[in-house]
């Protein structure tokens, strides 16, 4: 009798990762194409294999090969991704013409610009969508029409148009009892020997910026003891004394931890808060949001 157990729900992001690895048959080249860290890519494929209950890829000295299960799954996986793309486009094309979706990443506040757009265009349906730091791909994927995020963007900038809203300094996050806590400011040399928390699954340009890799004098940053998946995990790691972290000066979530403090860092470039849209975007609502964002989003609350 066929197995009557319910089929698992598939994460399309993991399916897409597998198809890229299957295309390159090399984790290193696939990670470069996806702009993610190779160890994270390997973990994501393993998550998919665990969900399916089968092994999809075998590593060899020359790269990777598809197992019989992987070869059978690949064309269906590609069909699934194509179908998901068609479904997204169909849903968007069926939505009212006066609809726009604005994404915002992590703790960034876009309320003043969204409120202004709704006031100016009361006939429009203005939606907002909160995104985690690894979900900025919602813009090229078509799930949002504009996104407010910090640079560097963890996705390729090809095909995007970005407008800088304001600069935001980077500060050093330390435990409240750390030797640097309470200083008016520090330089990278003051913490040159201390590891900074790295984030799993992010593009090297993004990870390097927030780990200060390489340091201003060209030396490599010390390797940290752990990778984290969320900003909250980063806060916990620093509070526990396992590493330090660079964070945006305006990130309000730091204030929730009484056992943490920040110190301004001199001698390094700030990050920028930008609004990004797809290049050539001609939608009037999107253009009006850019105007509202440029006028009202300045880093204040």
Short mmCIF file of the C-alpha atoms (twelve columns), coordinates in Angstrom:
data_MODEL
# 
_entry.id   MODEL 
# 
loop_
_atom_site.group_PDB 
_atom_site.id 
_atom_site.type_symbol 
_atom_site.label_atom_id 
_atom_site.label_alt_id 
_atom_site.label_comp_id 
_atom_site.label_asym_id 
_atom_site.label_seq_id 
_atom_site.Cartn_x 
_atom_site.Cartn_y 
_atom_site.Cartn_z 
_atom_site.pdbx_PDB_model_num 
ATOM 1   C CA . UNK A 1   0.000  0.000  0.000   1 
ATOM 2   C CA . UNK A 2   1.280  3.527  -0.674  1 
ATOM 3   C CA . UNK A 3   2.459  5.561  2.292   1 
ATOM 4   C CA . UNK A 4   -0.490 7.601  3.561   1 
ATOM 5   C CA . UNK A 5   1.625  9.882  5.771   1 
ATOM 6   C CA . UNK A 6   1.093  13.588 5.031   1 
ATOM 7   C CA . UNK A 7   3.670  15.126 2.699   1 
ATOM 8   C CA . UNK A 8   5.987  17.721 4.222   1 
ATOM 9   C CA . UNK A 9   5.645  21.429 3.471   1 
ATOM 10  C CA . UNK A 10  8.538  22.594 1.300   1 
ATOM 11  C CA . UNK A 11  10.401 25.859 1.840   1 
ATOM 12  C CA . UNK A 12  10.774 27.350 -1.660  1 
ATOM 13  C CA . UNK A 13  13.981 29.115 -0.643  1 
ATOM 14  C CA . UNK A 14  15.583 25.777 0.212   1 
ATOM 15  C CA . UNK A 15  14.298 24.288 -3.036  1 
ATOM 16  C CA . UNK A 16  15.872 27.151 -4.978  1 
ATOM 17  C CA . UNK A 17  19.187 26.665 -3.162  1 
ATOM 18  C CA . UNK A 18  19.181 22.987 -4.116  1 
ATOM 19  C CA . UNK A 19  18.486 23.717 -7.783  1 
ATOM 20  C CA . UNK A 20  21.424 26.133 -7.951  1 
ATOM 21  C CA . UNK A 21  23.767 23.607 -6.335  1 
ATOM 22  C CA . UNK A 22  22.463 20.961 -8.741  1 
ATOM 23  C CA . UNK A 23  23.126 23.303 -11.657 1 
ATOM 24  C CA . UNK A 24  26.739 23.983 -10.641 1 
ATOM 25  C CA . UNK A 25  27.450 20.652 -8.903  1 
ATOM 26  C CA . UNK A 26  29.819 22.643 -6.732  1 
ATOM 27  C CA . UNK A 27  28.897 24.265 -3.415  1 
ATOM 28  C CA . UNK A 28  31.496 27.001 -3.738  1 
ATOM 29  C CA . UNK A 29  30.309 28.204 -7.142  1 
ATOM 30  C CA . UNK A 30  26.658 27.852 -6.099  1 
ATOM 31  C CA . UNK A 31  27.276 29.902 -2.951  1 
ATOM 32  C CA . UNK A 32  28.921 32.603 -5.059  1 
ATOM 33  C CA . UNK A 33  25.986 32.654 -7.481  1 
ATOM 34  C CA . UNK A 34  23.510 32.901 -4.609  1 
ATOM 35  C CA . UNK A 35  25.678 35.380 -2.689  1 
ATOM 36  C CA . UNK A 36  25.484 33.347 0.503   1 
ATOM 37  C CA . UNK A 37  28.154 31.774 2.664   1 
ATOM 38  C CA . UNK A 38  29.119 28.244 1.608   1 
ATOM 39  C CA . UNK A 39  28.673 26.665 5.085   1 
ATOM 40  C CA . UNK A 40  25.214 28.190 5.327   1 
ATOM 41  C CA . UNK A 41  24.292 26.900 1.865   1 
ATOM 42  C CA . UNK A 42  25.366 23.414 2.864   1 
ATOM 43  C CA . UNK A 43  23.211 23.605 6.005   1 
ATOM 44  C CA . UNK A 44  20.195 24.774 4.010   1 
ATOM 45  C CA . UNK A 45  20.478 21.857 1.578   1 
ATOM 46  C CA . UNK A 46  20.783 19.507 4.539   1 
ATOM 47  C CA . UNK A 47  17.582 21.024 5.961   1 
ATOM 48  C CA . UNK A 48  15.803 20.252 2.694   1 
ATOM 49  C CA . UNK A 49  17.159 16.694 2.705   1 
ATOM 50  C CA . UNK A 50  15.928 16.243 6.279   1 
ATOM 51  C CA . UNK A 51  12.484 17.538 5.294   1 
ATOM 52  C CA . UNK A 52  12.282 15.144 2.355   1 
ATOM 53  C CA . UNK A 53  13.827 12.252 4.231   1 
ATOM 54  C CA . UNK A 54  16.274 11.470 1.402   1 
ATOM 55  C CA . UNK A 55  19.795 12.428 0.395   1 
ATOM 56  C CA . UNK A 56  19.866 14.620 -2.700  1 
ATOM 57  C CA . UNK A 57  23.581 15.272 -3.208  1 
ATOM 58  C CA . UNK A 58  26.823 13.428 -2.584  1 
ATOM 59  C CA . UNK A 59  30.059 15.349 -2.158  1 
ATOM 60  C CA . UNK A 60  33.125 14.127 -4.050  1 
ATOM 61  C CA . UNK A 61  36.696 15.330 -4.406  1 
ATOM 62  C CA . UNK A 62  35.703 16.941 -7.724  1 
ATOM 63  C CA . UNK A 63  32.555 18.639 -6.398  1 
ATOM 64  C CA . UNK A 64  29.103 17.146 -5.918  1 
ATOM 65  C CA . UNK A 65  26.895 14.650 -7.714  1 
ATOM 66  C CA . UNK A 66  23.169 14.091 -7.673  1 
ATOM 67  C CA . UNK A 67  21.874 10.972 -6.021  1 
ATOM 68  C CA . UNK A 68  19.099 9.019  -7.707  1 
ATOM 69  C CA . UNK A 69  16.642 10.822 -5.443  1 
ATOM 70  C CA . UNK A 70  18.238 14.178 -6.301  1 
ATOM 71  C CA . UNK A 71  18.053 13.513 -10.040 1 
ATOM 72  C CA . UNK A 72  14.382 12.584 -9.713  1 
ATOM 73  C CA . UNK A 73  13.616 15.611 -7.538  1 
ATOM 74  C CA . UNK A 74  15.446 18.246 -9.641  1 
ATOM 75  C CA . UNK A 75  13.017 18.638 -12.589 1 
ATOM 76  C CA . UNK A 76  10.043 18.677 -10.201 1 
ATOM 77  C CA . UNK A 77  11.814 21.262 -8.052  1 
ATOM 78  C CA . UNK A 78  12.402 23.463 -11.103 1 
ATOM 79  C CA . UNK A 79  8.745  23.095 -12.094 1 
ATOM 80  C CA . UNK A 80  7.723  24.018 -8.554  1 
ATOM 81  C CA . UNK A 81  9.795  27.219 -8.628  1 
ATOM 82  C CA . UNK A 82  8.463  28.184 -12.046 1 
ATOM 83  C CA . UNK A 83  4.899  27.549 -10.868 1 
ATOM 84  C CA . UNK A 84  5.467  29.668 -7.749  1 
ATOM 85  C CA . UNK A 85  6.759  32.501 -9.922  1 
ATOM 86  C CA . UNK A 86  3.758  32.281 -12.230 1 
ATOM 87  C CA . UNK A 87  1.423  32.219 -9.236  1 
ATOM 88  C CA . UNK A 88  3.033  35.357 -7.808  1 
ATOM 89  C CA . UNK A 89  2.717  37.217 -11.099 1 
ATOM 90  C CA . UNK A 90  -0.884 36.061 -11.554 1 
ATOM 91  C CA . UNK A 91  -1.838 37.267 -8.087  1 
ATOM 92  C CA . UNK A 92  -0.143 40.621 -8.606  1 
ATOM 93  C CA . UNK A 93  -1.741 41.148 -12.004 1 
ATOM 94  C CA . UNK A 94  -5.183 40.413 -10.531 1 
ATOM 95  C CA . UNK A 95  -4.731 42.912 -7.694  1 
ATOM 96  C CA . UNK A 96  -6.311 46.364 -8.014  1 
ATOM 97  C CA . UNK A 97  -4.237 48.680 -10.154 1 
ATOM 98  C CA . UNK A 98  -3.814 51.127 -7.284  1 
ATOM 99  C CA . UNK A 99  -1.954 48.769 -4.949  1 
ATOM 100 C CA . UNK A 100 1.617  49.103 -3.701  1 
ATOM 101 C CA . UNK A 101 3.562  47.026 -1.162  1 
ATOM 102 C CA . UNK A 102 6.373  48.653 0.797   1 
ATOM 103 C CA . UNK A 103 8.893  46.440 2.570   1 
ATOM 104 C CA . UNK A 104 10.948 47.540 5.551   1 
ATOM 105 C CA . UNK A 105 13.826 45.645 7.117   1 
ATOM 106 C CA . UNK A 106 14.265 44.800 10.780  1 
ATOM 107 C CA . UNK A 107 13.768 47.823 13.082  1 
ATOM 108 C CA . UNK A 108 13.528 50.579 10.450  1 
ATOM 109 C CA . UNK A 109 10.443 52.801 10.752  1 
ATOM 110 C CA . UNK A 110 8.589  53.868 7.595   1 
ATOM 111 C CA . UNK A 111 5.329  55.050 9.185   1 
ATOM 112 C CA . UNK A 112 5.686  58.785 8.319   1 
ATOM 113 C CA . UNK A 113 6.210  58.071 4.599   1 
ATOM 114 C CA . UNK A 114 3.436  55.460 4.428   1 
ATOM 115 C CA . UNK A 115 1.038  57.761 6.264   1 
ATOM 116 C CA . UNK A 116 1.883  60.588 3.861   1 
ATOM 117 C CA . UNK A 117 1.342  58.368 0.806   1 
ATOM 118 C CA . UNK A 118 -2.037 57.213 2.130   1 
ATOM 119 C CA . UNK A 119 -3.014 60.837 2.772   1 
ATOM 120 C CA . UNK A 120 -2.015 61.877 -0.736  1 
ATOM 121 C CA . UNK A 121 -3.572 58.830 -2.409  1 
ATOM 122 C CA . UNK A 122 -6.666 57.860 -0.384  1 
ATOM 123 C CA . UNK A 123 -7.901 55.787 -3.330  1 
ATOM 124 C CA . UNK A 124 -4.834 53.507 -3.206  1 
ATOM 125 C CA . UNK A 125 -4.253 50.351 -1.228  1 
ATOM 126 C CA . UNK A 126 -0.877 50.844 0.475   1 
ATOM 127 C CA . UNK A 127 0.406  47.655 2.113   1 
ATOM 128 C CA . UNK A 128 3.505  47.214 4.274   1 
ATOM 129 C CA . UNK A 129 5.559  44.075 4.802   1 
ATOM 130 C CA . UNK A 130 8.152  43.570 7.545   1 
ATOM 131 C CA . UNK A 131 11.259 41.737 6.370   1 
ATOM 132 C CA . UNK A 132 14.136 40.084 8.186   1 
ATOM 133 C CA . UNK A 133 17.699 40.967 7.165   1 
ATOM 134 C CA . UNK A 134 17.896 37.984 4.797   1 
ATOM 135 C CA . UNK A 135 14.581 38.691 3.033   1 
ATOM 136 C CA . UNK A 136 15.512 41.736 0.937   1 
ATOM 137 C CA . UNK A 137 15.201 39.432 -2.084  1 
ATOM 138 C CA . UNK A 138 11.475 40.128 -1.799  1 
ATOM 139 C CA . UNK A 139 12.129 43.189 -3.996  1 
ATOM 140 C CA . UNK A 140 13.574 41.482 -7.106  1 
ATOM 141 C CA . UNK A 141 11.175 38.573 -6.507  1 
ATOM 142 C CA . UNK A 142 8.223  40.965 -6.841  1 
ATOM 143 C CA . UNK A 143 6.747  40.472 -3.370  1 
ATOM 144 C CA . UNK A 144 7.317  44.150 -2.569  1 
ATOM 145 C CA . UNK A 145 7.488  47.202 -4.815  1 
ATOM 146 C CA . UNK A 146 9.984  49.138 -2.709  1 
ATOM 147 C CA . UNK A 147 12.097 48.323 0.319   1 
ATOM 148 C CA . UNK A 148 13.706 50.481 2.991   1 
ATOM 149 C CA . UNK A 149 16.900 48.846 4.217   1 
ATOM 150 C CA . UNK A 150 20.447 49.464 5.387   1 
ATOM 151 C CA . UNK A 151 23.463 49.107 3.147   1 
ATOM 152 C CA . UNK A 152 25.203 47.122 2.031   1 
ATOM 153 C CA . UNK A 153 22.197 45.296 0.607   1 
ATOM 154 C CA . UNK A 154 22.605 41.510 1.027   1 
ATOM 155 C CA . UNK A 155 21.487 40.940 -2.577  1 
ATOM 156 C CA . UNK A 156 22.968 41.905 -5.953  1 
ATOM 157 C CA . UNK A 157 22.296 45.559 -6.783  1 
ATOM 158 C CA . UNK A 158 21.971 44.788 -10.500 1 
ATOM 159 C CA . UNK A 159 18.523 45.779 -11.651 1 
ATOM 160 C CA . UNK A 160 17.855 47.960 -8.606  1 
ATOM 161 C CA . UNK A 161 17.636 51.707 -8.165  1 
ATOM 162 C CA . UNK A 162 18.582 52.973 -4.707  1 
ATOM 163 C CA . UNK A 163 18.059 56.377 -3.117  1 
ATOM 164 C CA . UNK A 164 20.007 57.291 0.031   1 
ATOM 165 C CA . UNK A 165 17.729 58.598 2.778   1 
ATOM 166 C CA . UNK A 166 20.343 59.227 5.465   1 
ATOM 167 C CA . UNK A 167 23.631 57.979 6.885   1 
ATOM 168 C CA . UNK A 168 23.815 56.024 10.119  1 
ATOM 169 C CA . UNK A 169 27.016 55.457 12.054  1 
ATOM 170 C CA . UNK A 170 28.194 52.064 13.180  1 
ATOM 171 C CA . UNK A 171 28.724 51.543 16.912  1 
ATOM 172 C CA . UNK A 172 30.440 48.818 18.900  1 
ATOM 173 C CA . UNK A 173 28.078 46.682 20.974  1 
ATOM 174 C CA . UNK A 174 29.691 45.446 24.198  1 
ATOM 175 C CA . UNK A 175 28.585 44.006 27.532  1 
ATOM 176 C CA . UNK A 176 27.937 46.724 30.114  1 
ATOM 177 C CA . UNK A 177 30.941 45.546 32.151  1 
ATOM 178 C CA . UNK A 178 33.351 45.360 29.172  1 
ATOM 179 C CA . UNK A 179 36.656 47.269 29.365  1 
ATOM 180 C CA . UNK A 180 35.506 49.583 26.530  1 
ATOM 181 C CA . UNK A 181 32.065 50.315 27.993  1 
ATOM 182 C CA . UNK A 182 31.614 53.969 28.883  1 
ATOM 183 C CA . UNK A 183 34.297 55.308 26.555  1 
ATOM 184 C CA . UNK A 184 33.418 58.392 24.531  1 
ATOM 185 C CA . UNK A 185 34.531 56.609 21.347  1 
ATOM 186 C CA . UNK A 186 36.877 53.860 20.148  1 
ATOM 187 C CA . UNK A 187 38.875 53.089 17.030  1 
ATOM 188 C CA . UNK A 188 39.160 49.682 15.322  1 
ATOM 189 C CA . UNK A 189 42.586 49.294 16.909  1 
ATOM 190 C CA . UNK A 190 40.955 49.320 20.355  1 
ATOM 191 C CA . UNK A 191 39.169 46.031 19.617  1 
ATOM 192 C CA . UNK A 192 41.452 44.617 16.914  1 
ATOM 193 C CA . UNK A 193 41.981 41.324 18.765  1 
ATOM 194 C CA . UNK A 194 38.336 40.710 19.630  1 
ATOM 195 C CA . UNK A 195 36.053 38.720 17.314  1 
ATOM 196 C CA . UNK A 196 32.841 40.229 16.024  1 
ATOM 197 C CA . UNK A 197 29.704 38.113 15.699  1 
ATOM 198 C CA . UNK A 198 29.121 36.792 12.170  1 
ATOM 199 C CA . UNK A 199 25.700 36.158 10.677  1 
ATOM 200 C CA . UNK A 200 24.938 32.887 8.917   1 
ATOM 201 C CA . UNK A 201 23.753 32.784 5.338   1 
ATOM 202 C CA . UNK A 202 24.588 36.335 4.289   1 
ATOM 203 C CA . UNK A 203 26.554 37.590 1.288   1 
ATOM 204 C CA . UNK A 204 30.254 38.120 1.896   1 
ATOM 205 C CA . UNK A 205 30.033 41.869 1.198   1 
ATOM 206 C CA . UNK A 206 27.344 42.229 3.874   1 
ATOM 207 C CA . UNK A 207 29.132 40.027 6.418   1 
ATOM 208 C CA . UNK A 208 32.455 41.746 5.775   1 
ATOM 209 C CA . UNK A 209 30.953 45.196 6.332   1 
ATOM 210 C CA . UNK A 210 29.483 44.302 9.724   1 
ATOM 211 C CA . UNK A 211 32.493 42.252 10.850  1 
ATOM 212 C CA . UNK A 212 34.910 44.963 9.651   1 
ATOM 213 C CA . UNK A 213 36.618 42.425 7.384   1 
ATOM 214 C CA . UNK A 214 39.316 43.307 6.606   1 
ATOM 215 C CA . UNK A 215 40.179 45.833 9.287   1 
ATOM 216 C CA . UNK A 216 41.147 49.362 8.130   1 
ATOM 217 C CA . UNK A 217 44.853 48.456 8.274   1 
ATOM 218 C CA . UNK A 218 44.249 45.476 5.969   1 
ATOM 219 C CA . UNK A 219 44.583 42.758 8.606   1 
ATOM 220 C CA . UNK A 220 41.944 40.002 8.727   1 
ATOM 221 C CA . UNK A 221 39.293 40.140 11.419  1 
ATOM 222 C CA . UNK A 222 39.658 37.486 14.140  1 
ATOM 223 C CA . UNK A 223 37.394 34.488 13.654  1 
ATOM 224 C CA . UNK A 224 34.491 34.427 16.069  1 
ATOM 225 C CA . UNK A 225 33.346 31.450 18.107  1 
ATOM 226 C CA . UNK A 226 29.887 31.249 16.539  1 
ATOM 227 C CA . UNK A 227 27.480 32.169 13.770  1 
ATOM 228 C CA . UNK A 228 24.029 33.542 14.541  1 
ATOM 229 C CA . UNK A 229 20.836 33.533 12.518  1 
ATOM 230 C CA . UNK A 230 19.029 36.577 13.928  1 
ATOM 231 C CA . UNK A 231 19.795 40.005 15.352  1 
ATOM 232 C CA . UNK A 232 18.346 38.856 18.667  1 
ATOM 233 C CA . UNK A 233 20.831 35.960 18.712  1 
ATOM 234 C CA . UNK A 234 23.606 38.506 18.117  1 
ATOM 235 C CA . UNK A 235 22.483 40.506 21.158  1 
ATOM 236 C CA . UNK A 236 22.452 37.387 23.304  1 
ATOM 237 C CA . UNK A 237 25.933 36.364 22.149  1 
ATOM 238 C CA . UNK A 238 27.366 39.752 23.060  1 
ATOM 239 C CA . UNK A 239 25.544 39.873 26.399  1 
ATOM 240 C CA . UNK A 240 26.991 36.442 27.162  1 
ATOM 241 C CA . UNK A 241 30.503 37.757 26.563  1 
ATOM 242 C CA . UNK A 242 31.295 35.438 23.658  1 
ATOM 243 C CA . UNK A 243 32.004 38.205 21.124  1 
ATOM 244 C CA . UNK A 244 31.405 41.857 20.303  1 
ATOM 245 C CA . UNK A 245 29.368 43.252 17.412  1 
ATOM 246 C CA . UNK A 246 29.057 46.248 15.156  1 
ATOM 247 C CA . UNK A 247 25.470 47.467 14.932  1 
ATOM 248 C CA . UNK A 248 23.706 50.499 13.442  1 
ATOM 249 C CA . UNK A 249 23.728 53.465 15.811  1 
ATOM 250 C CA . UNK A 250 19.980 53.916 15.424  1 
ATOM 251 C CA . UNK A 251 18.903 50.325 16.091  1 
ATOM 252 C CA . UNK A 252 16.345 50.595 18.873  1 
ATOM 253 C CA . UNK A 253 16.442 46.918 19.835  1 
ATOM 254 C CA . UNK A 254 19.745 47.351 21.665  1 
ATOM 255 C CA . UNK A 255 17.989 49.495 24.285  1 
ATOM 256 C CA . UNK A 256 15.919 46.471 25.351  1 
ATOM 257 C CA . UNK A 257 19.029 44.904 26.945  1 
ATOM 258 C CA . UNK A 258 20.123 46.628 30.152  1 
ATOM 259 C CA . UNK A 259 23.288 44.505 30.177  1 
ATOM 260 C CA . UNK A 260 24.512 45.912 26.848  1 
ATOM 261 C CA . UNK A 261 25.868 49.289 25.813  1 
ATOM 262 C CA . UNK A 262 27.218 50.847 22.636  1 
ATOM 263 C CA . UNK A 263 30.327 52.903 21.931  1 
ATOM 264 C CA . UNK A 264 30.781 55.092 18.818  1 
ATOM 265 C CA . UNK A 265 33.512 53.875 16.471  1 
ATOM 266 C CA . UNK A 266 35.645 56.451 14.661  1 
ATOM 267 C CA . UNK A 267 37.638 55.847 11.505  1 
ATOM 268 C CA . UNK A 268 35.101 53.629 9.710   1 
ATOM 269 C CA . UNK A 269 32.480 54.537 7.146   1 
ATOM 270 C CA . UNK A 270 28.835 54.638 8.207   1 
ATOM 271 C CA . UNK A 271 26.085 52.542 6.732   1 
ATOM 272 C CA . UNK A 272 23.310 54.161 4.743   1 
ATOM 273 C CA . UNK A 273 19.572 53.771 5.008   1 
ATOM 274 C CA . UNK A 274 18.193 53.590 1.473   1 
ATOM 275 C CA . UNK A 275 14.944 52.999 -0.347  1 
ATOM 276 C CA . UNK A 276 15.360 50.576 -3.232  1 
ATOM 277 C CA . UNK A 277 13.044 49.864 -6.157  1 
ATOM 278 C CA . UNK A 278 13.376 47.809 -9.307  1 
ATOM 279 C CA . UNK A 279 15.241 49.737 -11.998 1 
ATOM 280 C CA . UNK A 280 12.903 51.338 -14.499 1 
ATOM 281 C CA . UNK A 281 9.971  51.128 -12.103 1 
ATOM 282 C CA . UNK A 282 7.329  53.405 -13.581 1 
ATOM 283 C CA . UNK A 283 4.448  52.820 -11.190 1 
ATOM 284 C CA . UNK A 284 3.151  56.177 -9.999  1 
ATOM 285 C CA . UNK A 285 2.501  54.973 -6.455  1 
ATOM 286 C CA . UNK A 286 6.074  53.736 -6.118  1 
ATOM 287 C CA . UNK A 287 7.412  57.058 -7.371  1 
ATOM 288 C CA . UNK A 288 5.209  58.932 -4.933  1 
ATOM 289 C CA . UNK A 289 6.462  56.768 -2.081  1 
ATOM 290 C CA . UNK A 290 10.037 57.675 -3.062  1 
ATOM 291 C CA . UNK A 291 9.081  61.329 -2.726  1 
ATOM 292 C CA . UNK A 292 7.461  60.768 0.677   1 
ATOM 293 C CA . UNK A 293 10.430 58.707 1.901   1 
ATOM 294 C CA . UNK A 294 12.961 61.280 0.732   1 
ATOM 295 C CA . UNK A 295 11.118 64.041 2.566   1 
ATOM 296 C CA . UNK A 296 10.037 62.300 5.773   1 
ATOM 297 C CA . UNK A 297 12.429 59.432 6.519   1 
ATOM 298 C CA . UNK A 298 15.469 61.105 8.060   1 
ATOM 299 C CA . UNK A 299 16.300 58.825 10.977  1 
ATOM 300 C CA . UNK A 300 14.060 60.594 13.468  1 
ATOM 301 C CA . UNK A 301 11.017 59.006 15.057  1 
# 
